Amino acid sequence: MASLTPLASVRRLVLKIGSALLVDNASGALRLDWLKALAADVAAAKAAGMDVLIVSSGSIALGRRVLGLPGGALSLEQSQAAAAVGQIRLARAYEEVLAPHAITTAQVLVTLEDSTNRRRYLNSRATLEMLLSLGVVPIVNENDTVATDEIRFGDNDRLAAQVAGMAGADLLILLSDVDGLYTGNPKTDPDARHIPEVPAITPEIEAMAGEAISQTSKGGMKTKLMAARTATAAGCALIIMEGDQPGPLQALRDGARHTRFAPLGDPQVARKRWIGAMKPKGEVHVDAGAARALADGKSLLPAGVTALTGRFQRGDPVAILGPAGQVLGKGLAGYDAAEAEAIRGRHSRDIAAILGYPGRAALIHRDDMVL
């Protein structure tokens, strides 16, 4: 995209970093100088008011060197062992390069399933929101050490898109070994043309995706297009750009070539649309005071709930009904039906005493609600 300031209006940014950028293919060693330059980029983004999340590959590539595993394909057990050894080194590397900028990091290990199971989705989302509210930069990776399917290096492209949607990000940047999408493979097709902007992912765009170009980065353009489809549907723009340069974010500001995939609306609208399309598994009846609070954009607290129906679990969609039985909206339950019944009509400060643990103050949070 020929934008002068592609990062100017970004509130929440997700960076996906591939193994080829982090780990030297010949030696298997961490590319520390590149990572230090990226840390300065992240610090500048945070100083500009952005929340930053990093989805990082590299644990298997780092771990296999430490363990002396052979080159080429690894067995599932070897990959899991390499991930276990490499992940601690990867997390420490990020901690060490960001600490001089007074930035705290956190390790978050997830799987693609964490975004499809609503209970786990809400737990993951709440954790990321709390970390970001505290100024932390989460370092997210797939939990390869407990993978039950064959580990695929390209999965982190799609994982990054799921994380971007989960976190309500405005922009996902895939730092890659290519500077965007081409009409063909630019390394084999001299007539391949760079595409700066993709307003919509059409069958013609999908047909342009080739195979992986480098030995270390296995995902290729196909997984990047899958990621683009997921991210843009969640209201998040996606950029593919060449990451093997000092300070890639600054390079982007300075006009570095890239391909931008336009979002379908904004993240909050996309999330509300997703919630609104769900079939309710129960009903939550509220009093007049709670109905007015909801209309003013507030969360639904237990004190305003007068009755509950249905058998629902935490994260399930429920209908919200007003005093006259009118449907006010829909939301994702913060508690299961039994817990919700126990705290119904009670003040949030009483939740811990009633349930035996300090639960969330809201029965349905305003971010998980559509009216």
KOLBA-980630 format. One record per residue (C-alpha): x negated, y, z; residue number from 1; residue in one letter; chain. Coordinates in nm, 3 decimals. Example, Ala and Ser with C-alpha at 12.3 -4.5 7.8 and 13.67 -1.06 7.14 Angstrom:
<atoms>
+---------+---------+---------+-----+--------+--------+
|       X |       Y |       Z | num | residu | chaine |
+---------+---------+---------+-----+--------+--------+
|  -1.230 |  -0.450 |   0.780 |   1 |      a |      A |
|  -1.367 |  -0.106 |   0.714 |   2 |      s |      A |
+---------+---------+---------+-----+--------+--------+
</atoms>
This chain:
<atoms>
+---------+---------+---------+-----+--------+--------+
|       X |       Y |       Z | num | residu | chaine |
+---------+---------+---------+-----+--------+--------+
|   0.000 |   0.000 |   0.000 |   1 |      m |      A |
|  -0.126 |   0.343 |  -0.083 |   2 |      a |      A |
|  -0.037 |   0.477 |   0.261 |   3 |      s |      A |
|  -0.263 |   0.747 |   0.406 |   4 |      l |      A |
|  -0.206 |   0.631 |   0.762 |   5 |      t |      A |
|  -0.088 |   0.267 |   0.771 |   6 |      p |      A |
|  -0.123 |   0.259 |   1.151 |   7 |      l |      A |
|   0.022 |   0.604 |   1.225 |   8 |      a |      A |
|   0.369 |   0.501 |   1.344 |   9 |      s |      A |
|   0.282 |   0.161 |   1.490 |  10 |      v |      A |
|   0.392 |   0.109 |   1.849 |  11 |      r |      A |
|   0.299 |  -0.258 |   1.892 |  12 |      r |      A |
|   0.031 |  -0.432 |   1.686 |  13 |      l |      A |
|  -0.056 |  -0.800 |   1.649 |  14 |      v |      A |
|  -0.397 |  -0.890 |   1.506 |  15 |      l |      A |
|  -0.456 |  -1.240 |   1.371 |  16 |      k |      A |
|  -0.822 |  -1.337 |   1.349 |  17 |      i |      A |
|  -0.935 |  -1.643 |   1.157 |  18 |      g |      A |
|  -1.219 |  -1.878 |   1.241 |  19 |      s |      A |
|  -1.424 |  -1.765 |   0.940 |  20 |      a |      A |
|  -1.453 |  -1.416 |   1.090 |  21 |      l |      A |
|  -1.539 |  -1.527 |   1.442 |  22 |      l |      A |
|  -1.771 |  -1.819 |   1.380 |  23 |      v |      A |
|  -2.068 |  -1.837 |   1.144 |  24 |      d |      A |
|  -2.004 |  -2.121 |   0.904 |  25 |      n |      A |
|  -2.370 |  -2.225 |   0.879 |  26 |      a |      A |
|  -2.473 |  -2.217 |   1.246 |  27 |      s |      A |
|  -2.139 |  -2.253 |   1.422 |  28 |      g |      A |
|  -2.233 |  -1.960 |   1.649 |  29 |      a |      A |
|  -2.005 |  -1.675 |   1.752 |  30 |      l |      A |
|  -2.041 |  -1.361 |   1.540 |  31 |      r |      A |
|  -2.087 |  -1.135 |   1.841 |  32 |      l |      A |
|  -2.170 |  -0.811 |   1.655 |  33 |      d |      A |
|  -1.850 |  -0.837 |   1.449 |  34 |      w |      A |
|  -1.648 |  -0.907 |   1.762 |  35 |      l |      A |
|  -1.797 |  -0.606 |   1.940 |  36 |      k |      A |
|  -1.696 |  -0.384 |   1.649 |  37 |      a |      A |
|  -1.345 |  -0.526 |   1.664 |  38 |      l |      A |
|  -1.333 |  -0.449 |   2.037 |  39 |      a |      A |
|  -1.405 |  -0.083 |   1.959 |  40 |      a |      A |
|  -1.120 |  -0.095 |   1.705 |  41 |      d |      A |
|  -0.882 |  -0.236 |   1.966 |  42 |      v |      A |
|  -0.988 |   0.027 |   2.219 |  43 |      a |      A |
|  -0.916 |   0.302 |   1.966 |  44 |      a |      A |
|  -0.574 |   0.155 |   1.891 |  45 |      a |      A |
|  -0.487 |   0.145 |   2.261 |  46 |      k |      A |
|  -0.613 |   0.500 |   2.308 |  47 |      a |      A |
|  -0.371 |   0.601 |   2.031 |  48 |      a |      A |
|  -0.085 |   0.457 |   2.237 |  49 |      g |      A |
|  -0.045 |   0.115 |   2.079 |  50 |      m |      A |
|   0.015 |  -0.216 |   2.252 |  51 |      d |      A |
|  -0.224 |  -0.474 |   2.104 |  52 |      v |      A |
|  -0.198 |  -0.852 |   2.096 |  53 |      l |      A |
|  -0.462 |  -1.076 |   1.940 |  54 |      i |      A |
|  -0.383 |  -1.418 |   1.794 |  55 |      v |      A |
|  -0.721 |  -1.581 |   1.757 |  56 |      s |      A |
|  -0.847 |  -1.898 |   1.595 |  57 |      s |      A |
|  -1.196 |  -2.024 |   1.665 |  58 |      g |      A |
|  -1.176 |  -2.258 |   1.963 |  59 |      s |      A |
|  -1.229 |  -2.577 |   1.760 |  60 |      i |      A |
|  -1.503 |  -2.420 |   1.549 |  61 |      a |      A |
|  -1.689 |  -2.309 |   1.864 |  62 |      l |      A |
|  -1.628 |  -2.632 |   2.054 |  63 |      g |      A |
|  -1.746 |  -2.868 |   1.782 |  64 |      r |      A |
|  -2.089 |  -2.698 |   1.782 |  65 |      r |      A |
|  -2.125 |  -2.733 |   2.158 |  66 |      v |      A |
|  -2.024 |  -3.098 |   2.144 |  67 |      l |      A |
|  -2.244 |  -3.172 |   1.843 |  68 |      g |      A |
|  -1.954 |  -3.306 |   1.640 |  69 |      l |      A |
|  -2.022 |  -3.370 |   1.270 |  70 |      p |      A |
|  -1.914 |  -3.142 |   0.989 |  71 |      g |      A |
|  -1.604 |  -3.215 |   0.786 |  72 |      g |      A |
|  -1.268 |  -3.334 |   0.910 |  73 |      a |      A |
|  -1.231 |  -3.427 |   1.278 |  74 |      l |      A |
|  -0.999 |  -3.684 |   1.429 |  75 |      s |      A |
|  -0.711 |  -3.557 |   1.643 |  76 |      l |      A |
|  -0.895 |  -3.657 |   1.961 |  77 |      e |      A |
|  -1.214 |  -3.484 |   1.847 |  78 |      q |      A |
|  -1.018 |  -3.169 |   1.758 |  79 |      s |      A |
|  -0.850 |  -3.165 |   2.099 |  80 |      q |      A |
|  -1.184 |  -3.211 |   2.277 |  81 |      a |      A |
|  -1.345 |  -2.938 |   2.068 |  82 |      a |      A |
|  -1.052 |  -2.703 |   2.139 |  83 |      a |      A |
|  -1.080 |  -2.766 |   2.514 |  84 |      a |      A |
|  -1.450 |  -2.682 |   2.515 |  85 |      v |      A |
|  -1.427 |  -2.396 |   2.267 |  86 |      g |      A |
|  -1.122 |  -2.220 |   2.413 |  87 |      q |      A |
|  -1.294 |  -2.124 |   2.736 |  88 |      i |      A |
|  -1.584 |  -1.980 |   2.538 |  89 |      r |      A |
|  -1.349 |  -1.794 |   2.306 |  90 |      l |      A |
|  -1.158 |  -1.637 |   2.594 |  91 |      a |      A |
|  -1.479 |  -1.539 |   2.769 |  92 |      r |      A |
|  -1.613 |  -1.376 |   2.451 |  93 |      a |      A |
|  -1.305 |  -1.154 |   2.422 |  94 |      y |      A |
|  -1.322 |  -1.068 |   2.790 |  95 |      e |      A |
|  -1.686 |  -0.967 |   2.764 |  96 |      e |      A |
|  -1.651 |  -0.745 |   2.455 |  97 |      v |      A |
|  -1.336 |  -0.567 |   2.576 |  98 |      l |      A |
|  -1.444 |  -0.515 |   2.939 |  99 |      a |      A |
|  -1.685 |  -0.228 |   2.851 | 100 |      p |      A |
|  -1.380 |  -0.044 |   2.714 | 101 |      h |      A |
|  -1.198 |  -0.094 |   3.048 | 102 |      a |      A |
|  -0.952 |  -0.333 |   2.881 | 103 |      i |      A |
|  -0.824 |  -0.635 |   3.070 | 104 |      t |      A |
|  -0.760 |  -0.952 |   2.870 | 105 |      t |      A |
|  -0.537 |  -1.253 |   2.930 | 106 |      a |      A |
|  -0.540 |  -1.598 |   2.776 | 107 |      q |      A |
|  -0.200 |  -1.715 |   2.651 | 108 |      v |      A |
|  -0.176 |  -2.064 |   2.500 | 109 |      l |      A |
|   0.146 |  -2.137 |   2.312 | 110 |      v |      A |
|   0.283 |  -2.359 |   2.037 | 111 |      t |      A |
|   0.522 |  -2.290 |   1.754 | 112 |      l |      A |
|   0.788 |  -2.474 |   1.957 | 113 |      e |      A |
|   0.776 |  -2.201 |   2.222 | 114 |      d |      A |
|   0.960 |  -1.974 |   1.980 | 115 |      s |      A |
|   1.234 |  -2.224 |   1.890 | 116 |      t |      A |
|   1.331 |  -2.337 |   2.241 | 117 |      n |      A |
|   1.525 |  -2.041 |   2.383 | 118 |      r |      A |
|   1.429 |  -2.101 |   2.746 | 119 |      r |      A |
|   1.060 |  -2.122 |   2.661 | 120 |      r |      A |
|   1.101 |  -1.830 |   2.422 | 121 |      y |      A |
|   1.238 |  -1.608 |   2.699 | 122 |      l |      A |
|   0.964 |  -1.717 |   2.939 | 123 |      n |      A |
|   0.693 |  -1.645 |   2.682 | 124 |      s |      A |
|   0.848 |  -1.313 |   2.586 | 125 |      r |      A |
|   0.882 |  -1.201 |   2.947 | 126 |      a |      A |
|   0.517 |  -1.288 |   3.015 | 127 |      t |      A |
|   0.394 |  -1.096 |   2.710 | 128 |      l |      A |
|   0.611 |  -0.795 |   2.800 | 129 |      e |      A |
|   0.473 |  -0.786 |   3.153 | 130 |      m |      A |
|   0.113 |  -0.817 |   3.034 | 131 |      l |      A |
|   0.160 |  -0.538 |   2.781 | 132 |      l |      A |
|   0.332 |  -0.315 |   3.036 | 133 |      s |      A |
|   0.023 |  -0.354 |   3.255 | 134 |      l |      A |
|  -0.207 |  -0.249 |   2.970 | 135 |      g |      A |
|  -0.345 |  -0.598 |   2.911 | 136 |      v |      A |
|  -0.449 |  -0.731 |   2.569 | 137 |      v |      A |
|  -0.320 |  -1.090 |   2.546 | 138 |      p |      A |
|  -0.545 |  -1.331 |   2.355 | 139 |      i |      A |
|  -0.305 |  -1.587 |   2.209 | 140 |      v |      A |
|  -0.398 |  -1.920 |   2.058 | 141 |      n |      A |
|  -0.219 |  -2.240 |   1.974 | 142 |      e |      A |
|  -0.248 |  -2.496 |   2.253 | 143 |      n |      A |
|  -0.450 |  -2.737 |   2.042 | 144 |      d |      A |
|  -0.562 |  -2.949 |   2.338 | 145 |      t |      A |
|  -0.213 |  -3.098 |   2.377 | 146 |      v |      A |
|  -0.111 |  -3.101 |   2.010 | 147 |      a |      A |
|   0.089 |  -3.410 |   1.914 | 148 |      t |      A |
|   0.070 |  -3.353 |   1.537 | 149 |      d |      A |
|  -0.238 |  -3.321 |   1.323 | 150 |      e |      A |
|  -0.406 |  -2.988 |   1.399 | 151 |      i |      A |
|  -0.402 |  -2.753 |   1.101 | 152 |      r |      A |
|  -0.628 |  -2.447 |   1.109 | 153 |      f |      A |
|  -0.376 |  -2.246 |   0.904 | 154 |      g |      A |
|  -0.105 |  -2.278 |   1.168 | 155 |      d |      A |
|  -0.223 |  -1.962 |   1.344 | 156 |      n |      A |
|  -0.098 |  -1.751 |   1.053 | 157 |      d |      A |
|   0.254 |  -1.873 |   1.124 | 158 |      r |      A |
|   0.198 |  -1.865 |   1.499 | 159 |      l |      A |
|   0.095 |  -1.500 |   1.470 | 160 |      a |      A |
|   0.422 |  -1.425 |   1.291 | 161 |      a |      A |
|   0.619 |  -1.601 |   1.565 | 162 |      q |      A |
|   0.429 |  -1.404 |   1.831 | 163 |      v |      A |
|   0.493 |  -1.079 |   1.643 | 164 |      a |      A |
|   0.866 |  -1.152 |   1.640 | 165 |      g |      A |
|   0.865 |  -1.261 |   2.004 | 166 |      m |      A |
|   0.685 |  -0.944 |   2.111 | 167 |      a |      A |
|   0.891 |  -0.710 |   1.894 | 168 |      g |      A |
|   0.582 |  -0.590 |   1.708 | 169 |      a |      A |
|   0.596 |  -0.325 |   1.437 | 170 |      d |      A |
|   0.296 |  -0.457 |   1.245 | 171 |      l |      A |
|   0.109 |  -0.784 |   1.209 | 172 |      l |      A |
|  -0.235 |  -0.769 |   1.046 | 173 |      i |      A |
|  -0.387 |  -1.090 |   0.916 | 174 |      l |      A |
|  -0.763 |  -1.031 |   0.910 | 175 |      l |      A |
|  -0.873 |  -1.271 |   0.641 | 176 |      s |      A |
|  -1.147 |  -1.352 |   0.390 | 177 |      d |      A |
|  -0.943 |  -1.189 |   0.111 | 178 |      v |      A |
|  -0.826 |  -0.830 |   0.075 | 179 |      d |      A |
|  -0.466 |  -0.914 |  -0.002 | 180 |      g |      A |
|  -0.239 |  -1.094 |  -0.242 | 181 |      l |      A |
|  -0.334 |  -1.134 |  -0.607 | 182 |      y |      A |
|  -0.143 |  -1.258 |  -0.908 | 183 |      t |      A |
|  -0.391 |  -1.547 |  -0.910 | 184 |      g |      A |
|  -0.704 |  -1.664 |  -0.730 | 185 |      n |      A |
|  -0.948 |  -1.374 |  -0.779 | 186 |      p |      A |
|  -1.247 |  -1.607 |  -0.737 | 187 |      k |      A |
|  -1.145 |  -1.825 |  -1.030 | 188 |      t |      A |
|  -0.919 |  -1.601 |  -1.239 | 189 |      d |      A |
|  -1.089 |  -1.288 |  -1.382 | 190 |      p |      A |
|  -0.749 |  -1.150 |  -1.483 | 191 |      d |      A |
|  -0.600 |  -1.172 |  -1.133 | 192 |      a |      A |
|  -0.451 |  -0.838 |  -1.022 | 193 |      r |      A |
|  -0.430 |  -0.711 |  -0.666 | 194 |      h |      A |
|  -0.079 |  -0.637 |  -0.534 | 195 |      i |      A |
|  -0.081 |  -0.347 |  -0.284 | 196 |      p |      A |
|   0.286 |  -0.361 |  -0.177 | 197 |      e |      A |
|   0.542 |  -0.642 |  -0.160 | 198 |      v |      A |
|   0.892 |  -0.504 |  -0.094 | 199 |      p |      A |
|   1.046 |  -0.854 |  -0.090 | 200 |      a |      A |
|   0.916 |  -1.210 |  -0.105 | 201 |      i |      A |
|   1.055 |  -1.351 |  -0.428 | 202 |      t |      A |
|   0.994 |  -1.690 |  -0.595 | 203 |      p |      A |
|   0.752 |  -1.507 |  -0.826 | 204 |      e |      A |
|   0.554 |  -1.381 |  -0.526 | 205 |      i |      A |
|   0.549 |  -1.730 |  -0.371 | 206 |      e |      A |
|   0.418 |  -1.875 |  -0.697 | 207 |      a |      A |
|   0.111 |  -1.652 |  -0.667 | 208 |      m |      A |
|  -0.008 |  -1.826 |  -0.349 | 209 |      a |      A |
|  -0.314 |  -2.041 |  -0.410 | 210 |      g |      A |
|  -0.512 |  -2.277 |  -0.191 | 211 |      e |      A |
|  -0.762 |  -2.186 |   0.079 | 212 |      a |      A |
|  -1.069 |  -2.004 |  -0.050 | 213 |      i |      A |
|  -1.323 |  -2.064 |   0.227 | 214 |      s |      A |
|  -1.435 |  -2.380 |   0.406 | 215 |      q |      A |
|  -1.361 |  -2.252 |   0.756 | 216 |      t |      A |
|  -1.025 |  -2.084 |   0.691 | 217 |      s |      A |
|  -0.795 |  -2.369 |   0.594 | 218 |      k |      A |
|  -0.463 |  -2.188 |   0.581 | 219 |      g |      A |
|  -0.489 |  -2.016 |   0.246 | 220 |      g |      A |
|  -0.236 |  -1.776 |   0.099 | 221 |      m |      A |
|   0.055 |  -2.018 |   0.133 | 222 |      k |      A |
|   0.059 |  -2.001 |   0.512 | 223 |      t |      A |
|   0.014 |  -1.623 |   0.493 | 224 |      k |      A |
|   0.326 |  -1.593 |   0.279 | 225 |      l |      A |
|   0.513 |  -1.816 |   0.524 | 226 |      m |      A |
|   0.395 |  -1.583 |   0.800 | 227 |      a |      A |
|   0.506 |  -1.280 |   0.598 | 228 |      a |      A |
|   0.853 |  -1.425 |   0.553 | 229 |      r |      A |
|   0.888 |  -1.488 |   0.928 | 230 |      t |      A |
|   0.745 |  -1.152 |   1.035 | 231 |      a |      A |
|   0.937 |  -0.935 |   0.791 | 232 |      t |      A |
|   1.265 |  -1.110 |   0.878 | 233 |      a |      A |
|   1.198 |  -1.007 |   1.240 | 234 |      a |      A |
|   1.155 |  -0.644 |   1.135 | 235 |      g |      A |
|   0.775 |  -0.652 |   1.147 | 236 |      c |      A |
|   0.558 |  -0.531 |   0.859 | 237 |      a |      A |
|   0.265 |  -0.755 |   0.765 | 238 |      l |      A |
|  -0.070 |  -0.662 |   0.617 | 239 |      i |      A |
|  -0.328 |  -0.897 |   0.469 | 240 |      i |      A |
|  -0.676 |  -0.745 |   0.448 | 241 |      m |      A |
|  -1.043 |  -0.831 |   0.436 | 242 |      e |      A |
|  -1.165 |  -0.865 |   0.792 | 243 |      g |      A |
|  -1.536 |  -0.923 |   0.735 | 244 |      d |      A |
|  -1.640 |  -0.563 |   0.783 | 245 |      q |      A |
|  -1.734 |  -0.360 |   1.092 | 246 |      p |      A |
|  -1.422 |  -0.203 |   1.240 | 247 |      g |      A |
|  -1.152 |  -0.337 |   1.008 | 248 |      p |      A |
|  -0.880 |  -0.121 |   1.167 | 249 |      l |      A |
|  -1.081 |   0.192 |   1.105 | 250 |      q |      A |
|  -1.143 |   0.069 |   0.753 | 251 |      a |      A |
|  -0.767 |   0.036 |   0.709 | 252 |      l |      A |
|  -0.721 |   0.396 |   0.823 | 253 |      r |      A |
|  -0.989 |   0.498 |   0.574 | 254 |      d |      A |
|  -0.805 |   0.336 |   0.285 | 255 |      g |      A |
|  -0.941 |  -0.020 |   0.268 | 256 |      a |      A |
|  -0.762 |  -0.234 |   0.011 | 257 |      r |      A |
|  -0.484 |  -0.451 |   0.149 | 258 |      h |      A |
|  -0.141 |  -0.592 |   0.073 | 259 |      t |      A |
|   0.154 |  -0.478 |   0.282 | 260 |      r |      A |
|   0.477 |  -0.673 |   0.310 | 261 |      f |      A |
|   0.769 |  -0.446 |   0.396 | 262 |      a |      A |
|   0.987 |  -0.533 |   0.698 | 263 |      p |      A |
|   1.358 |  -0.603 |   0.675 | 264 |      l |      A |
|   1.474 |  -0.332 |   0.915 | 265 |      g |      A |
|   1.308 |  -0.267 |   1.252 | 266 |      d |      A |
|   1.223 |  -0.529 |   1.519 | 267 |      p |      A |
|   1.500 |  -0.430 |   1.761 | 268 |      q |      A |
|   1.771 |  -0.438 |   1.493 | 269 |      v |      A |
|   1.646 |  -0.775 |   1.366 | 270 |      a |      A |
|   1.651 |  -0.918 |   1.719 | 271 |      r |      A |
|   2.004 |  -0.789 |   1.783 | 272 |      k |      A |
|   2.117 |  -0.942 |   1.454 | 273 |      r |      A |
|   1.965 |  -1.277 |   1.560 | 274 |      w |      A |
|   2.146 |  -1.270 |   1.896 | 275 |      i |      A |
|   2.474 |  -1.161 |   1.738 | 276 |      g |      A |
|   2.470 |  -1.459 |   1.499 | 277 |      a |      A |
|   2.454 |  -1.716 |   1.781 | 278 |      m |      A |
|   2.753 |  -1.918 |   1.897 | 279 |      k |      A |
|   2.828 |  -1.849 |   2.268 | 280 |      p |      A |
|   2.801 |  -2.138 |   2.512 | 281 |      k |      A |
|   2.987 |  -1.959 |   2.788 | 282 |      g |      A |
|   3.152 |  -1.637 |   2.900 | 283 |      e |      A |
|   3.051 |  -1.373 |   3.151 | 284 |      v |      A |
|   3.333 |  -1.150 |   3.278 | 285 |      h |      A |
|   3.236 |  -0.808 |   3.414 | 286 |      v |      A |
|   3.409 |  -0.531 |   3.607 | 287 |      d |      A |
|   3.477 |  -0.178 |   3.486 | 288 |      a |      A |
|   3.163 |  -0.037 |   3.643 | 289 |      g |      A |
|   2.943 |  -0.294 |   3.472 | 290 |      a |      A |
|   3.121 |  -0.231 |   3.141 | 291 |      a |      A |
|   3.040 |   0.140 |   3.165 | 292 |      r |      A |
|   2.678 |   0.062 |   3.254 | 293 |      a |      A |
|   2.646 |  -0.166 |   2.951 | 294 |      l |      A |
|   2.790 |   0.107 |   2.728 | 295 |      a |      A |
|   2.519 |   0.338 |   2.863 | 296 |      d |      A |
|   2.247 |   0.092 |   2.758 | 297 |      g |      A |
|   2.188 |  -0.072 |   3.096 | 298 |      k |      A |
|   2.120 |  -0.439 |   3.171 | 299 |      s |      A |
|   2.390 |  -0.657 |   3.325 | 300 |      l |      A |
|   2.326 |  -0.707 |   3.697 | 301 |      l |      A |
|   2.485 |  -0.989 |   3.900 | 302 |      p |      A |
|   2.680 |  -0.739 |   4.113 | 303 |      a |      A |
|   2.902 |  -0.649 |   3.818 | 304 |      g |      A |
|   2.998 |  -1.006 |   3.725 | 305 |      v |      A |
|   3.346 |  -1.117 |   3.830 | 306 |      t |      A |
|   3.374 |  -1.463 |   3.672 | 307 |      a |      A |
|   3.185 |  -1.718 |   3.463 | 308 |      l |      A |
|   3.294 |  -1.997 |   3.231 | 309 |      t |      A |
|   3.105 |  -2.260 |   3.033 | 310 |      g |      A |
|   2.800 |  -2.478 |   3.086 | 311 |      r |      A |
|   2.495 |  -2.283 |   2.973 | 312 |      f |      A |
|   2.124 |  -2.290 |   3.039 | 313 |      q |      A |
|   1.884 |  -2.000 |   3.074 | 314 |      r |      A |
|   1.830 |  -1.853 |   2.729 | 315 |      g |      A |
|   2.162 |  -1.971 |   2.590 | 316 |      d |      A |
|   2.392 |  -1.715 |   2.425 | 317 |      p |      A |
|   2.701 |  -1.609 |   2.623 | 318 |      v |      A |
|   2.990 |  -1.377 |   2.542 | 319 |      a |      A |
|   3.035 |  -1.071 |   2.764 | 320 |      i |      A |
|   3.400 |  -0.991 |   2.843 | 321 |      l |      A |
|   3.537 |  -0.673 |   3.000 | 322 |      g |      A |
|   3.801 |  -0.635 |   3.276 | 323 |      p |      A |
|   4.091 |  -0.684 |   3.034 | 324 |      a |      A |
|   3.933 |  -0.988 |   2.871 | 325 |      g |      A |
|   3.810 |  -0.789 |   2.572 | 326 |      q |      A |
|   3.483 |  -0.900 |   2.411 | 327 |      v |      A |
|   3.216 |  -0.640 |   2.480 | 328 |      l |      A |
|   2.924 |  -0.821 |   2.321 | 329 |      g |      A |
|   2.689 |  -1.112 |   2.346 | 330 |      k |      A |
|   2.361 |  -1.181 |   2.523 | 331 |      g |      A |
|   2.107 |  -1.439 |   2.629 | 332 |      l |      A |
|   2.163 |  -1.562 |   2.984 | 333 |      a |      A |
|   1.882 |  -1.496 |   3.229 | 334 |      g |      A |
|   2.001 |  -1.781 |   3.453 | 335 |      y |      A |
|   2.178 |  -2.112 |   3.402 | 336 |      d |      A |
|   2.547 |  -2.143 |   3.485 | 337 |      a |      A |
|   2.498 |  -2.279 |   3.837 | 338 |      a |      A |
|   2.245 |  -2.010 |   3.932 | 339 |      e |      A |
|   2.459 |  -1.738 |   3.775 | 340 |      a |      A |
|   2.761 |  -1.853 |   3.976 | 341 |      e |      A |
|   2.556 |  -1.849 |   4.296 | 342 |      a |      A |
|   2.446 |  -1.488 |   4.250 | 343 |      i |      A |
|   2.767 |  -1.359 |   4.089 | 344 |      r |      A |
|   2.889 |  -1.039 |   4.257 | 345 |      g |      A |
|   2.576 |  -1.010 |   4.469 | 346 |      r |      A |
|   2.307 |  -0.744 |   4.473 | 347 |      h |      A |
|   1.982 |  -0.819 |   4.289 | 348 |      s |      A |
|   1.791 |  -0.781 |   4.614 | 349 |      r |      A |
|   1.973 |  -1.089 |   4.747 | 350 |      d |      A |
|   1.868 |  -1.320 |   4.461 | 351 |      i |      A |
|   1.557 |  -1.457 |   4.632 | 352 |      a |      A |
|   1.746 |  -1.547 |   4.949 | 353 |      a |      A |
|   2.027 |  -1.714 |   4.754 | 354 |      i |      A |
|   1.823 |  -1.909 |   4.500 | 355 |      l |      A |
|   1.510 |  -1.965 |   4.705 | 356 |      g |      A |
|   1.283 |  -1.789 |   4.457 | 357 |      y |      A |
|   1.242 |  -1.427 |   4.338 | 358 |      p |      A |
|   1.435 |  -1.434 |   4.011 | 359 |      g |      A |
|   1.485 |  -1.157 |   3.758 | 360 |      r |      A |
|   1.704 |  -0.864 |   3.860 | 361 |      a |      A |
|   1.926 |  -0.881 |   3.549 | 362 |      a |      A |
|   2.167 |  -1.158 |   3.463 | 363 |      l |      A |
|   2.138 |  -1.042 |   3.100 | 364 |      i |      A |
|   1.863 |  -0.797 |   3.010 | 365 |      h |      A |
|   1.953 |  -0.512 |   2.777 | 366 |      r |      A |
|   1.686 |  -0.628 |   2.527 | 367 |      d |      A |
|   1.860 |  -0.966 |   2.510 | 368 |      d |      A |
|   2.205 |  -0.817 |   2.447 | 369 |      m |      A |
|   2.408 |  -0.690 |   2.153 | 370 |      v |      A |
|   2.732 |  -0.495 |   2.206 | 371 |      l |      A |
+---------+---------+---------+-----+--------+--------+
</atoms>
